[in-house]
Amino acid sequence: MSDAPLLADFRPPANAILGFADLLLNTPLTPEQRDYLETIRACAQEILRKSEPAPAVPAPAPEEKPPGAPLRILVVEDNQVNQRLLLALLDRYSQGKHVDVAHHGGEALEHLRRASFDLIFMDVQMPVMDGFECTRRIRQGEGGPGHLAIPIIAVTAGAMRGDREKCLEAGMDDYISKPISSASLKTILDQVERGRQG
């Protein structure tokens, strides 16, 4: 641990001592007095050096994807059976797509801060942080500035009245209901791919 926080309170007196010692060293002194002042001056300099705050370490930038790279997809789903089903469907249309899995919204935000993604499939009911809260936080920038407008597709347990409006209100782009059909999944993947190509 750095000594800087402990020594910070000593910076003002150390500065004063340093200035006073510099002033006295320009006056006639005996060798003993000069040695004494040099020692005090060196101690004050050491306090100032050690009390300098450590430079801030910038957060690592998210891993960038090269142009033309395959889609990178984040699946946010706490249920392992649903994870496997969605991953199996994605694998059918993968064509080199890279898929990561997060078990709740908090994990999803960590993934987004570490790497760059093109698409999120977001379960809405999860422990720790649900899909609605996670989506709101992504739209507020907590997943990194590169993900503010990332397509987020809600994955709901059933197509109930008001589901679509609730998802859109949270900031999601669309939703699909379980069980997920391969046709609806392929349509979403094709739309995102076309959007990437401009």
ChimeraX commands (.cxc) that place a marker at each C-alpha (Angstrom):
marker #1 position 0.00,0.00,0.00 radius 0.5
marker #1 position 1.23,3.52,-0.79 radius 0.5
marker #1 position 2.33,5.84,2.05 radius 0.5
marker #1 position 0.74,8.80,0.23 radius 0.5
marker #1 position -2.58,8.87,2.17 radius 0.5
marker #1 position -0.75,8.68,5.53 radius 0.5
marker #1 position 1.77,11.40,4.63 radius 0.5
marker #1 position -0.61,13.77,2.86 radius 0.5
marker #1 position -1.22,15.77,6.09 radius 0.5
marker #1 position 2.53,16.40,6.38 radius 0.5
marker #1 position 2.86,18.08,2.99 radius 0.5
marker #1 position 2.18,21.68,4.16 radius 0.5
marker #1 position 4.72,21.61,7.06 radius 0.5
marker #1 position 7.24,19.76,4.86 radius 0.5
marker #1 position 6.92,22.48,2.22 radius 0.5
marker #1 position 7.41,25.14,4.89 radius 0.5
marker #1 position 10.48,23.36,6.32 radius 0.5
marker #1 position 11.94,22.97,2.82 radius 0.5
marker #1 position 11.52,26.67,2.08 radius 0.5
marker #1 position 12.98,27.69,5.45 radius 0.5
marker #1 position 15.95,25.34,5.04 radius 0.5
marker #1 position 16.65,26.70,1.55 radius 0.5
marker #1 position 16.61,30.23,2.99 radius 0.5
marker #1 position 18.99,29.40,5.84 radius 0.5
marker #1 position 21.39,27.50,3.56 radius 0.5
marker #1 position 22.06,30.82,1.77 radius 0.5
marker #1 position 23.34,32.39,5.02 radius 0.5
marker #1 position 26.73,31.94,6.74 radius 0.5
marker #1 position 26.65,28.64,8.66 radius 0.5
marker #1 position 29.07,26.40,10.50 radius 0.5
marker #1 position 29.71,22.98,8.90 radius 0.5
marker #1 position 27.65,21.32,11.67 radius 0.5
marker #1 position 24.71,23.69,11.08 radius 0.5
marker #1 position 24.91,23.09,7.32 radius 0.5
marker #1 position 24.90,19.29,7.80 radius 0.5
marker #1 position 21.93,19.58,10.16 radius 0.5
marker #1 position 19.94,21.71,7.69 radius 0.5
marker #1 position 20.82,19.42,4.78 radius 0.5
marker #1 position 19.48,16.43,6.78 radius 0.5
marker #1 position 16.24,18.27,7.61 radius 0.5
marker #1 position 15.90,19.35,3.98 radius 0.5
marker #1 position 16.40,15.77,2.74 radius 0.5
marker #1 position 13.74,14.50,5.18 radius 0.5
marker #1 position 11.24,17.14,4.00 radius 0.5
marker #1 position 11.92,16.23,0.35 radius 0.5
marker #1 position 11.36,12.53,1.13 radius 0.5
marker #1 position 8.01,13.30,2.80 radius 0.5
marker #1 position 6.93,15.32,-0.24 radius 0.5
marker #1 position 8.06,12.57,-2.62 radius 0.5
marker #1 position 6.26,9.79,-0.72 radius 0.5
marker #1 position 3.08,11.82,-0.22 radius 0.5
marker #1 position 2.56,12.35,-3.96 radius 0.5
marker #1 position -0.71,10.61,-4.91 radius 0.5
marker #1 position -0.27,7.62,-7.18 radius 0.5
marker #1 position -1.26,8.31,-10.79 radius 0.5
marker #1 position -4.75,7.11,-11.64 radius 0.5
marker #1 position -4.78,3.87,-13.61 radius 0.5
marker #1 position -7.26,4.15,-16.49 radius 0.5
marker #1 position -9.82,1.39,-16.86 radius 0.5
marker #1 position -8.94,-1.02,-19.66 radius 0.5
marker #1 position -10.67,-0.22,-22.93 radius 0.5
marker #1 position -13.11,-2.85,-24.18 radius 0.5
marker #1 position -11.60,-5.31,-26.60 radius 0.5
marker #1 position -12.16,-3.98,-30.11 radius 0.5
marker #1 position -13.44,-6.16,-32.95 radius 0.5
marker #1 position -11.73,-5.85,-36.33 radius 0.5
marker #1 position -13.94,-4.67,-39.23 radius 0.5
marker #1 position -15.81,-7.56,-40.86 radius 0.5
marker #1 position -15.47,-9.77,-37.77 radius 0.5
marker #1 position -18.30,-12.26,-37.08 radius 0.5
marker #1 position -21.20,-11.17,-34.89 radius 0.5
marker #1 position -20.43,-11.19,-31.19 radius 0.5
marker #1 position -23.55,-12.03,-29.18 radius 0.5
marker #1 position -24.21,-11.83,-25.44 radius 0.5
marker #1 position -26.87,-14.18,-24.02 radius 0.5
marker #1 position -28.11,-13.04,-20.61 radius 0.5
marker #1 position -30.07,-15.95,-19.09 radius 0.5
marker #1 position -29.97,-17.54,-15.63 radius 0.5
marker #1 position -31.73,-20.81,-16.51 radius 0.5
marker #1 position -29.27,-23.42,-17.81 radius 0.5
marker #1 position -31.87,-25.28,-19.86 radius 0.5
marker #1 position -32.91,-22.07,-21.61 radius 0.5
marker #1 position -29.24,-21.19,-22.11 radius 0.5
marker #1 position -28.59,-24.51,-23.87 radius 0.5
marker #1 position -31.66,-24.18,-26.10 radius 0.5
marker #1 position -30.76,-20.64,-27.18 radius 0.5
marker #1 position -27.09,-21.54,-27.71 radius 0.5
marker #1 position -28.11,-24.55,-29.82 radius 0.5
marker #1 position -30.31,-22.35,-32.01 radius 0.5
marker #1 position -27.57,-19.73,-32.34 radius 0.5
marker #1 position -25.09,-22.45,-33.25 radius 0.5
marker #1 position -27.38,-23.52,-36.11 radius 0.5
marker #1 position -27.00,-20.09,-37.70 radius 0.5
marker #1 position -23.58,-19.33,-36.24 radius 0.5
marker #1 position -21.36,-18.95,-39.32 radius 0.5
marker #1 position -18.48,-18.11,-37.00 radius 0.5
marker #1 position -20.49,-16.04,-34.53 radius 0.5
marker #1 position -19.00,-15.69,-31.06 radius 0.5
marker #1 position -21.44,-16.15,-28.16 radius 0.5
marker #1 position -20.81,-15.28,-24.48 radius 0.5
marker #1 position -23.19,-16.10,-21.61 radius 0.5
marker #1 position -24.02,-14.02,-18.52 radius 0.5
marker #1 position -26.22,-15.40,-15.73 radius 0.5
marker #1 position -27.76,-12.07,-14.65 radius 0.5
marker #1 position -27.73,-8.36,-15.45 radius 0.5
marker #1 position -24.73,-7.58,-13.26 radius 0.5
marker #1 position -22.59,-10.14,-15.12 radius 0.5
marker #1 position -23.85,-8.77,-18.42 radius 0.5
marker #1 position -22.58,-5.27,-17.58 radius 0.5
marker #1 position -19.16,-6.73,-16.70 radius 0.5
marker #1 position -19.01,-8.54,-20.07 radius 0.5
marker #1 position -19.94,-5.34,-21.91 radius 0.5
marker #1 position -17.21,-3.34,-20.15 radius 0.5
marker #1 position -14.58,-5.92,-21.13 radius 0.5
marker #1 position -15.47,-6.63,-24.77 radius 0.5
marker #1 position -17.39,-5.26,-27.73 radius 0.5
marker #1 position -20.69,-6.94,-28.68 radius 0.5
marker #1 position -23.16,-6.57,-31.56 radius 0.5
marker #1 position -26.33,-8.05,-30.06 radius 0.5
marker #1 position -27.83,-9.01,-26.69 radius 0.5
marker #1 position -30.52,-11.59,-25.98 radius 0.5
marker #1 position -31.85,-10.55,-22.56 radius 0.5
marker #1 position -34.01,-12.67,-20.27 radius 0.5
marker #1 position -36.30,-10.37,-18.32 radius 0.5
marker #1 position -36.67,-12.29,-15.04 radius 0.5
marker #1 position -33.34,-13.05,-13.35 radius 0.5
marker #1 position -31.87,-12.88,-9.83 radius 0.5
marker #1 position -29.41,-10.13,-8.77 radius 0.5
marker #1 position -30.42,-7.79,-11.62 radius 0.5
marker #1 position -33.32,-8.40,-14.00 radius 0.5
marker #1 position -33.34,-7.69,-17.71 radius 0.5
marker #1 position -35.30,-4.44,-17.44 radius 0.5
marker #1 position -32.87,-2.87,-14.96 radius 0.5
marker #1 position -29.86,-4.13,-16.90 radius 0.5
marker #1 position -31.21,-2.65,-20.13 radius 0.5
marker #1 position -31.84,0.72,-18.48 radius 0.5
marker #1 position -28.26,0.75,-17.19 radius 0.5
marker #1 position -26.85,-0.16,-20.60 radius 0.5
marker #1 position -28.79,2.72,-22.17 radius 0.5
marker #1 position -27.39,5.03,-19.47 radius 0.5
marker #1 position -23.84,4.05,-20.43 radius 0.5
marker #1 position -22.94,1.57,-17.67 radius 0.5
marker #1 position -22.02,-1.02,-20.29 radius 0.5
marker #1 position -19.57,1.37,-21.95 radius 0.5
marker #1 position -20.11,4.11,-24.53 radius 0.5
marker #1 position -19.82,1.63,-27.40 radius 0.5
marker #1 position -22.96,-0.21,-26.28 radius 0.5
marker #1 position -25.41,2.67,-25.79 radius 0.5
marker #1 position -27.37,1.71,-28.92 radius 0.5
marker #1 position -26.63,-2.04,-29.06 radius 0.5
marker #1 position -29.68,-4.07,-30.18 radius 0.5
marker #1 position -31.24,-5.72,-27.10 radius 0.5
marker #1 position -33.82,-8.44,-27.70 radius 0.5
marker #1 position -35.93,-9.41,-24.69 radius 0.5
marker #1 position -36.54,-13.10,-24.16 radius 0.5
marker #1 position -39.83,-13.50,-22.29 radius 0.5
marker #1 position -41.56,-16.53,-20.80 radius 0.5
marker #1 position -44.76,-15.87,-22.75 radius 0.5
marker #1 position -46.30,-13.31,-25.08 radius 0.5
marker #1 position -48.58,-11.60,-22.59 radius 0.5
marker #1 position -50.53,-8.39,-23.22 radius 0.5
marker #1 position -48.31,-5.40,-22.44 radius 0.5
marker #1 position -45.02,-7.35,-22.65 radius 0.5
marker #1 position -43.87,-5.56,-25.80 radius 0.5
marker #1 position -44.65,-2.11,-24.38 radius 0.5
marker #1 position -42.85,-2.88,-21.10 radius 0.5
marker #1 position -39.76,-4.09,-22.99 radius 0.5
marker #1 position -39.68,-1.06,-25.27 radius 0.5
marker #1 position -40.17,1.27,-22.30 radius 0.5
marker #1 position -37.08,-0.24,-20.62 radius 0.5
marker #1 position -35.05,0.45,-23.77 radius 0.5
marker #1 position -35.16,-2.95,-25.48 radius 0.5
marker #1 position -35.48,-3.04,-29.27 radius 0.5
marker #1 position -37.78,-6.05,-29.61 radius 0.5
marker #1 position -38.76,-9.26,-27.89 radius 0.5
marker #1 position -39.21,-12.92,-28.61 radius 0.5
marker #1 position -41.16,-15.33,-26.43 radius 0.5
marker #1 position -40.15,-18.79,-25.27 radius 0.5
marker #1 position -40.09,-21.34,-26.76 radius 0.5
marker #1 position -37.98,-19.46,-29.30 radius 0.5
marker #1 position -38.63,-20.34,-32.92 radius 0.5
marker #1 position -35.66,-20.75,-35.23 radius 0.5
marker #1 position -37.36,-18.54,-37.83 radius 0.5
marker #1 position -37.72,-15.55,-35.48 radius 0.5
marker #1 position -34.13,-15.97,-34.29 radius 0.5
marker #1 position -32.79,-16.10,-37.85 radius 0.5
marker #1 position -34.79,-12.96,-38.74 radius 0.5
marker #1 position -33.19,-11.05,-35.84 radius 0.5
marker #1 position -29.67,-12.23,-36.71 radius 0.5
marker #1 position -30.17,-11.25,-40.36 radius 0.5
marker #1 position -31.45,-7.78,-39.36 radius 0.5
marker #1 position -28.47,-7.14,-37.09 radius 0.5
marker #1 position -26.04,-8.36,-39.74 radius 0.5
marker #1 position -27.60,-6.03,-42.33 radius 0.5
marker #1 position -27.47,-3.15,-39.86 radius 0.5
marker #1 position -23.75,-3.71,-39.31 radius 0.5
marker #1 position -23.13,-3.59,-43.06 radius 0.5
marker #1 position -24.90,-0.23,-43.27 radius 0.5
marker link #1:1,2 radius 0.2
marker link #1:2,3 radius 0.2
marker link #1:3,4 radius 0.2
marker link #1:4,5 radius 0.2
marker link #1:5,6 radius 0.2
marker link #1:6,7 radius 0.2
marker link #1:7,8 radius 0.2
marker link #1:8,9 radius 0.2
marker link #1:9,10 radius 0.2
marker link #1:10,11 radius 0.2
marker link #1:11,12 radius 0.2
marker link #1:12,13 radius 0.2
marker link #1:13,14 radius 0.2
marker link #1:14,15 radius 0.2
marker link #1:15,16 radius 0.2
marker link #1:16,17 radius 0.2
marker link #1:17,18 radius 0.2
marker link #1:18,19 radius 0.2
marker link #1:19,20 radius 0.2
marker link #1:20,21 radius 0.2
marker link #1:21,22 radius 0.2
marker link #1:22,23 radius 0.2
marker link #1:23,24 radius 0.2
marker link #1:24,25 radius 0.2
marker link #1:25,26 radius 0.2
marker link #1:26,27 radius 0.2
marker link #1:27,28 radius 0.2
marker link #1:28,29 radius 0.2
marker link #1:29,30 radius 0.2
marker link #1:30,31 radius 0.2
marker link #1:31,32 radius 0.2
marker link #1:32,33 radius 0.2
marker link #1:33,34 radius 0.2
marker link #1:34,35 radius 0.2
marker link #1:35,36 radius 0.2
marker link #1:36,37 radius 0.2
marker link #1:37,38 radius 0.2
marker link #1:38,39 radius 0.2
marker link #1:39,40 radius 0.2
marker link #1:40,41 radius 0.2
marker link #1:41,42 radius 0.2
marker link #1:42,43 radius 0.2
marker link #1:43,44 radius 0.2
marker link #1:44,45 radius 0.2
marker link #1:45,46 radius 0.2
marker link #1:46,47 radius 0.2
marker link #1:47,48 radius 0.2
marker link #1:48,49 radius 0.2
marker link #1:49,50 radius 0.2
marker link #1:50,51 radius 0.2
marker link #1:51,52 radius 0.2
marker link #1:52,53 radius 0.2
marker link #1:53,54 radius 0.2
marker link #1:54,55 radius 0.2
marker link #1:55,56 radius 0.2
marker link #1:56,57 radius 0.2
marker link #1:57,58 radius 0.2
marker link #1:58,59 radius 0.2
marker link #1:59,60 radius 0.2
marker link #1:60,61 radius 0.2
marker link #1:61,62 radius 0.2
marker link #1:62,63 radius 0.2
marker link #1:63,64 radius 0.2
marker link #1:64,65 radius 0.2
marker link #1:65,66 radius 0.2
marker link #1:66,67 radius 0.2
marker link #1:67,68 radius 0.2
marker link #1:68,69 radius 0.2
marker link #1:69,70 radius 0.2
marker link #1:70,71 radius 0.2
marker link #1:71,72 radius 0.2
marker link #1:72,73 radius 0.2
marker link #1:73,74 radius 0.2
marker link #1:74,75 radius 0.2
marker link #1:75,76 radius 0.2
marker link #1:76,77 radius 0.2
marker link #1:77,78 radius 0.2
marker link #1:78,79 radius 0.2
marker link #1:79,80 radius 0.2
marker link #1:80,81 radius 0.2
marker link #1:81,82 radius 0.2
marker link #1:82,83 radius 0.2
marker link #1:83,84 radius 0.2
marker link #1:84,85 radius 0.2
marker link #1:85,86 radius 0.2
marker link #1:86,87 radius 0.2
marker link #1:87,88 radius 0.2
marker link #1:88,89 radius 0.2
marker link #1:89,90 radius 0.2
marker link #1:90,91 radius 0.2
marker link #1:91,92 radius 0.2
marker link #1:92,93 radius 0.2
marker link #1:93,94 radius 0.2
marker link #1:94,95 radius 0.2
marker link #1:95,96 radius 0.2
marker link #1:96,97 radius 0.2
marker link #1:97,98 radius 0.2
marker link #1:98,99 radius 0.2
marker link #1:99,100 radius 0.2
marker link #1:100,101 radius 0.2
marker link #1:101,102 radius 0.2
marker link #1:102,103 radius 0.2
marker link #1:103,104 radius 0.2
marker link #1:104,105 radius 0.2
marker link #1:105,106 radius 0.2
marker link #1:106,107 radius 0.2
marker link #1:107,108 radius 0.2
marker link #1:108,109 radius 0.2
marker link #1:109,110 radius 0.2
marker link #1:110,111 radius 0.2
marker link #1:111,112 radius 0.2
marker link #1:112,113 radius 0.2
marker link #1:113,114 radius 0.2
marker link #1:114,115 radius 0.2
marker link #1:115,116 radius 0.2
marker link #1:116,117 radius 0.2
marker link #1:117,118 radius 0.2
marker link #1:118,119 radius 0.2
marker link #1:119,120 radius 0.2
marker link #1:120,121 radius 0.2
marker link #1:121,122 radius 0.2
marker link #1:122,123 radius 0.2
marker link #1:123,124 radius 0.2
marker link #1:124,125 radius 0.2
marker link #1:125,126 radius 0.2
marker link #1:126,127 radius 0.2
marker link #1:127,128 radius 0.2
marker link #1:128,129 radius 0.2
marker link #1:129,130 radius 0.2
marker link #1:130,131 radius 0.2
marker link #1:131,132 radius 0.2
marker link #1:132,133 radius 0.2
marker link #1:133,134 radius 0.2
marker link #1:134,135 radius 0.2
marker link #1:135,136 radius 0.2
marker link #1:136,137 radius 0.2
marker link #1:137,138 radius 0.2
marker link #1:138,139 radius 0.2
marker link #1:139,140 radius 0.2
marker link #1:140,141 radius 0.2
marker link #1:141,142 radius 0.2
marker link #1:142,143 radius 0.2
marker link #1:143,144 radius 0.2
marker link #1:144,145 radius 0.2
marker link #1:145,146 radius 0.2
marker link #1:146,147 radius 0.2
marker link #1:147,148 radius 0.2
marker link #1:148,149 radius 0.2
marker link #1:149,150 radius 0.2
marker link #1:150,151 radius 0.2
marker link #1:151,152 radius 0.2
marker link #1:152,153 radius 0.2
marker link #1:153,154 radius 0.2
marker link #1:154,155 radius 0.2
marker link #1:155,156 radius 0.2
marker link #1:156,157 radius 0.2
marker link #1:157,158 radius 0.2
marker link #1:158,159 radius 0.2
marker link #1:159,160 radius 0.2
marker link #1:160,161 radius 0.2
marker link #1:161,162 radius 0.2
marker link #1:162,163 radius 0.2
marker link #1:163,164 radius 0.2
marker link #1:164,165 radius 0.2
marker link #1:165,166 radius 0.2
marker link #1:166,167 radius 0.2
marker link #1:167,168 radius 0.2
marker link #1:168,169 radius 0.2
marker link #1:169,170 radius 0.2
marker link #1:170,171 radius 0.2
marker link #1:171,172 radius 0.2
marker link #1:172,173 radius 0.2
marker link #1:173,174 radius 0.2
marker link #1:174,175 radius 0.2
marker link #1:175,176 radius 0.2
marker link #1:176,177 radius 0.2
marker link #1:177,178 radius 0.2
marker link #1:178,179 radius 0.2
marker link #1:179,180 radius 0.2
marker link #1:180,181 radius 0.2
marker link #1:181,182 radius 0.2
marker link #1:182,183 radius 0.2
marker link #1:183,184 radius 0.2
marker link #1:184,185 radius 0.2
marker link #1:185,186 radius 0.2
marker link #1:186,187 radius 0.2
marker link #1:187,188 radius 0.2
marker link #1:188,189 radius 0.2
marker link #1:189,190 radius 0.2
marker link #1:190,191 radius 0.2
marker link #1:191,192 radius 0.2
marker link #1:192,193 radius 0.2
marker link #1:193,194 radius 0.2
marker link #1:194,195 radius 0.2
marker link #1:195,196 radius 0.2
marker link #1:196,197 radius 0.2
marker link #1:197,198 radius 0.2
view
